[in-house]
Amino acid sequence: MLFEKDYKGKKSLIIYFSRADENYGVGFISKGNTEVIAEDIKEFTGADIFKVEPAIPYASDYNTCINEARERQVSHNAPIKEKVPDISSYEVIYIGSPVYCGDMPEELVTALKDINFTGKIIRPFVTHEGSGLANIPSQIKAVCKGAEVTDGLAIKGSLVNSSKDKVEKWI
């Protein structure tokens, strides 16, 4: 018989990327979809939280943003404003991302690639408008070497404001 693991009692950190402005399927929003889910996870777990922000902001309109995201993914050039804090005291790391062209935004790769994740549990969560988790769990496994990557949570961006129960069940 399989037992669900209890992640609520473990010291946790949420690392996420989120973008407001024009989003596919939802129009203009003042708070990014992934940020809404990250805040729900924080509420249910008491986890610390860190938002990865691009040093060069994306355009506010969706189509230009997607073109910029593709350029950053191809060039692997996506500087961030601030490095992720030391994760050594955390057991569980929640990594949140929108799906950009099947992958996570390059800024998350920049933020995560030089961190030692050995012995950490990573719980990925994504927001999307039809692609589910896409390539993000395998991308996290490739970038976050030494971590145990659990099943992820995928929430449709257009449904984030009514997904709190789904987030709580996943926790």
N, C-alpha and C positions, 0 to 999 in steps of 0.2 A: 504494500500500500504506500502510495506517495503522500508525503506530508508537505504542506506549503511552508516555506521558510518564513521566519519572522524577521522582517527587515526593519520594523519600527523601533526595536530596541537597540539598534546598532548606530554608532556615530556615523552620520551621513553628510555628504556634500552634494549639492546640485550644481552642475556646471552646464550652462545652456547658452544657446545663441537664439535670438529672436529678433524679428524685424516688424515694425509697425508699418504705416503708410499703406499703399495699395497692395493687396494680397489677392491671389487668384481665388475666385469663388466667394470671396467675402467683401470685396471692395476696399475702401479706405478704413483703416482701424487705428485707434490711438495707442493700443497695446498689442504687441505681437502675440500670435496664437500660442507659440511655444512658451512664452512668458506666463500666460494664463495657467498652463498646465504645471509649469515649474512652481508657481506660487501655490497651487493646490497640493503638490507633493510636499512642499515646505510646511503647509498647514497640517497635513496628516502625519508627518514624520518628525517635525522639529529640526529638520536638516538645515545646515548653513547653505547659503546660496551665492553663486558667482555668475554674473552675466558676462559672456565674452562679447566684446564690442569691437567692430572694425575700426582701424585707425582712419580708414577712408570710407566714410558712410556710403551706403548704396543709394542710388537714385530713389525718389519716392514713387515713381510710376513703375508698375509691375514689369512691363516689357523691357525697359532699360535695365532694371535690376537683374532680370534673368540673364541678359547679355553680359552684364558685369560679373555675375556669379560664374558663368561659363568661362569667361576670360581668366578669372582668379583660379578656377579649378585646373585649367590647362597650364597656366604659368606657375602654379603653386606659389603665388605671390599674394598673400593676404595678411598684412601686418595687423596686429591687434593693439588696442589702447593700453592694456594692462595684462601682465602674466597671471595665470591661475595661481592662487595661494598654495602654500605647502599642503600636500594631501596626506602626509605621513601618518597623521593621527586618525584618519578616517577609515572605516571598514567598508562602507558602501558609497559608491559614487554614482549618482544619477546623471546621465548625459542626455541633454535634450537638444533637439534640432528640428528645424523645418527640413523638408526634402527639397533640395535644389538639384534639378536634373538627375535625379536618382541617387544623389549622394548628400552628405552633409556639407554645409558651407565650408569653404576652404579655411575660414577663420577658426573654425573648431579644430581642424587638423593642425593649424599653427599653434593653437592653445594647448593641444594634448600631446603633440609628437615628442616632446623632450621630457615628459614626466615618467617617473618610474611607477608603474601600476602593479608591480609584482605583489601578489597576495590580496589584491583588492577585488571586490565584487562590483561589477558595473551593470547598472540597470538602464538600458537605453529607452528613451521615449521620443516620439516624433509627432509632428503635425504635418498633414498632407491634404490633398484634395483628390485622392484616388490611387496613390501609389503605395499605400501602406508603409511598412518599414523600409521598403526599397533595398538599397545596398548598405544601409547605415550600420546594421549589426556586424556585417563582415568587415566593413571599413573600420569600425571601432576595434574589432579584434586585431586588425592589422596594425593600427596605430598605437593601441594601448596594450603593449606586449606584457605578458605575465598576469593579466587580469582574467577573472572568470566573468564572462559576459552572459547574463541571464536572458530569458525571453523578454522581448521589448513590448512596449505599449505604443500603439498607433492610434491617433485621434484625428478625425477629419477636422480641418481648420474651421470649417463652417459650423462645427458642432461643439467647439471647445467650451462655450459658455453653458452648455447643458451636459457636460461630461464628468462632472465632479464625482458622481457615484462610480463611474467606470474607473476613474483614477484611484479612488479609495479601495475598490475591490482588487486592483492590480497591486497596490502597496501591500 
